[in-house]
Amino acid sequence: MDESEDVPKDFIKLKSEKLSVDEVSELVVSPYCGAVSLFIGTTRNNFEGKKVIHLEYEAYTSMAETEIKKICRDVRQKWSSVKHIAVYHRLGVVPVTEASVIIAVSSPHRAESLEAVMFCINTLKASVPIWKKEIYEDEYSWKENKECFWANSEK
């Protein structure tokens, strides 16, 4: 394969269907890369002593996609060797143990892809308009990301 046939790509998707780790990781595989790093954020069954039944996500989809594209652009500026980036986020109901977000990054070496994945999830939580509602046994709570810039600006 000629390197020109394997141009860097960004794969961004917000969807209500179950996310597939295999599907997302396969998007970023490249013969020029020896590393594929993944972050998988899943729904856990508890939060501060409360039993979590499931999570629900809502998004301002067009703005969220625009912000994720900016994150991908920033990754490429910081780690020029990164080849492919995939950011998939689930919307709607996400049951316990299922993935809410999957981020995959490929690069020739592991350091760049690992650092880029961490940057992606931290920046996504800080800047992308996706909102999480935790549903407990007898109540619910809209969750604010500690990293979220607009949440901290009013304090």
C-alpha positions as CSV (number, residue, x, y, z in Angstrom):
1,M,0.0,0.0,0.0
2,D,1.3,3.4,-1.0
3,E,1.3,5.9,2.0
4,S,-0.8,8.3,-0.1
5,E,-3.6,5.6,0.0
6,D,-3.6,5.8,3.8
7,V,-4.1,9.5,4.4
8,P,-4.9,10.5,7.9
9,K,-8.7,10.3,8.7
10,D,-11.0,11.4,11.5
11,F,-14.0,9.3,12.2
12,I,-16.6,11.0,14.4
13,K,-20.0,9.6,15.2
14,L,-22.7,10.4,17.8
15,K,-25.3,7.6,17.7
16,S,-28.0,6.0,19.8
17,E,-27.1,2.4,19.0
18,K,-24.7,0.3,21.0
19,L,-21.0,1.1,20.3
20,S,-18.6,-1.5,19.1
21,V,-15.0,-1.5,20.2
22,D,-14.0,-3.7,17.3
23,E,-15.7,-1.4,14.8
24,V,-14.0,1.7,16.2
25,S,-10.6,0.2,16.6
26,E,-10.6,-1.2,13.1
27,L,-11.2,2.2,11.7
28,V,-7.8,3.5,12.8
29,V,-5.6,0.5,11.9
30,S,-2.9,1.4,9.5
31,P,0.0,-0.6,8.1
32,Y,2.2,2.4,8.9
33,C,1.4,2.3,12.6
34,G,2.6,0.1,15.4
35,A,0.2,1.4,18.0
36,V,-3.6,1.7,18.3
37,S,-4.6,3.2,21.7
38,L,-8.2,3.0,23.0
39,F,-10.2,4.7,25.7
40,I,-13.6,3.1,26.5
41,G,-15.8,4.9,28.9
42,T,-18.5,2.6,30.3
43,T,-21.5,3.0,32.6
44,R,-20.7,1.8,36.1
45,N,-23.4,0.6,38.5
46,N,-22.7,3.1,41.3
47,F,-21.9,6.7,42.1
48,E,-21.2,8.0,45.6
49,G,-23.1,5.1,47.3
50,K,-26.1,5.3,44.9
51,K,-27.1,2.4,42.6
52,V,-27.0,3.6,39.0
53,I,-29.6,2.0,36.8
54,H,-28.4,3.5,33.5
55,L,-27.1,6.8,32.0
56,E,-28.8,9.0,29.5
57,Y,-26.9,11.3,27.1
58,E,-28.1,14.3,25.2
59,A,-26.1,16.4,22.8
60,Y,-26.3,19.5,20.7
61,T,-25.2,17.3,17.8
62,S,-23.9,19.7,15.2
63,M,-22.0,21.7,17.8
64,A,-20.7,18.5,19.4
65,E,-19.4,17.2,16.0
66,T,-17.7,20.6,15.3
67,E,-16.0,20.6,18.7
68,I,-14.8,17.0,18.2
69,K,-13.4,18.0,14.8
70,K,-11.4,20.8,16.6
71,I,-10.1,18.2,19.1
72,C,-8.9,16.1,16.2
73,R,-7.2,19.1,14.6
74,D,-5.5,19.9,17.9
75,V,-4.3,16.3,18.3
76,R,-2.7,16.5,14.8
77,Q,-0.9,19.8,15.7
78,K,0.4,18.3,19.0
79,W,1.3,14.9,17.7
80,S,2.1,15.1,14.0
81,S,2.7,11.4,13.7
82,V,-0.9,10.5,14.6
83,K,-2.5,8.7,11.6
84,H,-6.2,8.1,12.3
85,I,-8.5,9.2,15.0
86,A,-12.0,7.8,15.9
87,V,-14.3,9.4,18.4
88,Y,-17.7,7.7,18.9
89,H,-20.1,8.8,21.6
90,R,-23.4,7.2,22.4
91,L,-26.6,9.2,22.9
92,G,-29.8,8.2,24.7
93,V,-29.9,5.3,27.2
94,V,-26.6,3.5,28.0
95,P,-27.1,0.5,30.3
96,V,-24.6,-0.5,33.0
97,T,-21.4,-2.0,31.5
98,E,-22.0,-0.7,28.0
99,A,-19.7,2.0,26.3
100,S,-20.7,5.6,26.4
101,V,-17.6,6.7,24.5
102,I,-14.9,5.0,22.5
103,I,-11.8,6.9,21.3
104,A,-9.2,5.2,19.2
105,V,-5.9,6.7,17.8
106,S,-3.2,5.1,15.7
107,S,0.4,6.2,15.4
108,P,3.7,4.7,14.5
109,H,4.7,4.5,18.2
110,R,2.7,4.0,21.4
111,A,3.6,7.2,23.3
112,E,1.9,9.5,20.8
113,S,-1.3,7.5,20.5
114,L,-1.6,7.0,24.3
115,E,-1.0,10.8,24.9
116,A,-3.4,11.7,22.2
117,V,-6.2,9.4,23.5
118,M,-5.9,11.0,27.0
119,F,-6.0,14.5,25.4
120,C,-9.1,13.5,23.4
121,I,-11.1,12.3,26.4
122,N,-10.1,15.1,28.7
123,T,-10.8,17.8,26.1
124,L,-14.1,16.1,25.0
125,K,-15.3,16.2,28.7
126,A,-14.2,19.9,29.0
127,S,-15.6,21.3,25.8
128,V,-18.1,19.2,23.9
129,P,-21.8,19.9,24.5
130,I,-22.9,16.4,25.6
131,W,-24.9,16.1,28.8
132,K,-25.1,13.1,31.1
133,K,-28.1,12.2,33.3
134,E,-27.5,9.4,35.9
135,I,-30.7,7.4,36.7
136,Y,-30.7,5.9,40.2
137,E,-33.2,3.6,41.8
138,D,-35.5,6.4,42.9
139,E,-34.1,9.6,41.5
140,Y,-31.9,11.1,38.8
141,S,-29.2,13.7,38.5
142,W,-27.8,15.7,35.6
143,K,-24.0,15.4,35.9
144,E,-21.5,18.2,35.4
145,N,-18.0,17.3,34.2
146,K,-15.4,18.9,36.6
147,E,-13.4,19.6,33.4
148,C,-16.2,21.5,31.7
149,F,-15.2,25.1,31.0
150,W,-18.7,26.6,31.0
151,A,-19.6,25.0,34.3
152,N,-16.6,26.5,36.0
153,S,-17.0,30.0,34.6
154,E,-20.0,30.8,36.8
155,K,-18.3,29.8,40.1
